[in-house]
Each structure stands twice: as C-alpha cells, then as structure tokens.
Amino acid sequence: MKNKILSISRYLILAAGLIFFVFPVASAVEFSLRSYGNKGHTFANYSWIFQQDDFFTNITISLKLAALSAIITLLTVVPAVTFLHLDGQRFKRIFEFLAILPLVVPVVSLAIGAQKAMPSFIQNSQYELAFFYVVIAIPYTFQSLNVGLSSIPLKTLVEASRSLGASFGRTVISVIVPAMRSAINAAIFLAVTLSFGEFTLTSLLHWETFPVWITRVSQGNVLGSIALSMFSLLGAWTLLILVQTAQNVRKKRSLKSQIEENEEALV
C-alpha cells in the first residue's frame, strides 16, 4: 500500500511539473503564431525574424562566443576541479568560496572592473565576452563538475591506471575523461546555455550579440519578439539535443567496436 502511494505521488509530481513547464511554452508558441487583427495563425512572425538585418551575423557571433566559452571551461575549470579531487583536497573550501563570488559580485562591477584588468588587445575584441561568460558560469559549471566527480572513485581509478604502467597523459585520455564524461557534458551545456543567453553584461560593454539584437529589433513588434524568444529557446534545445545524440551514437559505436574486438580475440 505504501509503495502504491509513493508511486502515485511520483506521477502526480511529474504531472504537475510538466503542466508547470509545458503550458507556458505552449501558450507562448500559440501566441507567436498569431497574426495581427486576430486573423488566424501563420508563420509570418517567424519569417519576419529571418528578414531582419544582421540576424545571421549576430547569431553567428553568439555561437562562436558560446563555443569559445565551452573551450575555455574545458581548459580551465575542468582541470581545476579534477586537481581538487586528486591532490588538492586542502584547497577545496577556497575554490568553493571563489566559485560563488560571481553570484555575489554585481554585473556592473564585473563589466567595468574586470574589463580594465584585461589586456588591451582583448578589450578591443568581442571575444573578451567569452572570458566573462566563463566567469559568470563558474558557479554552475564548478558545482556540476564537483558533484559529478564526487560520485566516482576518481583517485582510485587514477592510482590503478598508474600502477599498471600507464603514463599520466594516457591516464587522462583513457581513465579520467571517460569517467567524468557526464560531468563534463553537463558543464559544457551550462556554459553554452549561459553564454548564448547573456544580455546584461554584453549590453553594459556595448557589444551586440544575439540577445542584445533581439531586444533592439523586438521593440516595434510584440508578436515578433515572442517568436524570437521561442526561436531562441527551441534553437538552444535543438542544439543541445543534437550534441547529446551525437555523443550517444559515438558511444554506441565505440561499445560495439569493443564487443567485436573481444569476440575476435575469443575466436
């Protein structure tokens, strides 16, 4: 009886969550398809998006910045968190404190103060935004990697690999990266999502990316602004689903090849 009640409660919570999430999105989609004067539903608002100047230019800039932010996260945050779980346990509290600072420091202070501290050749380039995006995303990417690595015996796996004669580079490629792949994927998704949607910091630094462009062109078209918002939301989901699908296909192919190699070895 108790298990039945727990099962029903889970379904009720899931249904409530779906209603809370799906209904607003469905309403926004329906509203974005309306035509002026209540003359039915069309895709005119979505076609209006592609007719605007600088649409492809700004979305390309945002995609480049998001990709660069993901690369910087891989090169900085991932090694730092890995070090904390291998040999830097005594520094963990310090890193956890530093990781939450972007949530406390006002964006205005970050935009003005941090920009002045950057080299002049970066200040004159829109790619400086990628470094700021990484900083803003650190509270989320750090915790994602930290939780992911806490769930696996990383230190034991590394010690076993080294004891079998593997070099440190081989250990990183064959042991550390596969073990923390899920945590890395989650951190990349968070970095890309936050980078692609950041508005305040970009606007304060007087750069125009896709979110800033959306705000500018939407001021004279209410239905078009809703269509743009839904296009951005669905576009981000599609991008993340494609990346995850590609990784799953690659994982299945790798597993299949390993099974075939093992069968050949047995024969």
C-alpha angles and dihedrals in degrees: 000000000000092000090050091053091049090050092050092047091053091053091047092051091047091049092048091050092050092049091048091050105032101045097058092046092047091048091050091049091050092048092049090055095055121109124221114272093028092275096150133274126310140157091243092113091054093046087051088062094061092046093062122102118255094012095128092037094056097041089051091052091051092048091050092049091048091051092047090049090053091050093049090049090053092049098045117018097038095053091044094054091043090053090051091056095045109039108344105073091128090060095047096097091050092051092047090053093048091047093062095048094090087063091054103039111082115246090235091059091047093048095049103031100039094045092057090053093055123090114272094241089059094045090061093053130075088225089078085080091069091065091050091048090054090052093049091048095048096093088059102034092045093052092044092054092040094053092043094051092044089062095059131058093241096162092051092049092050093048091049091050093049092046089056090057102261117148120238092255092050089048091053093050100039103031116017100042096046091045094053098034094115092050091048092050091051092049092049092049091051093047093049094046095049092044094050093050103038112125113154099058093043092050093049091053091049096240122136118225130156097284092048091047090051091055092049099048095039096062093088100038120054097181090043091054091055090048090051091050092051091045090054093046096047091041092055091048091049092050093050092046091051092050092048092046091051090051092049091050091049091048092051092049091049091049091047092051091050091051091050091049091050091049091050091049091052091050 
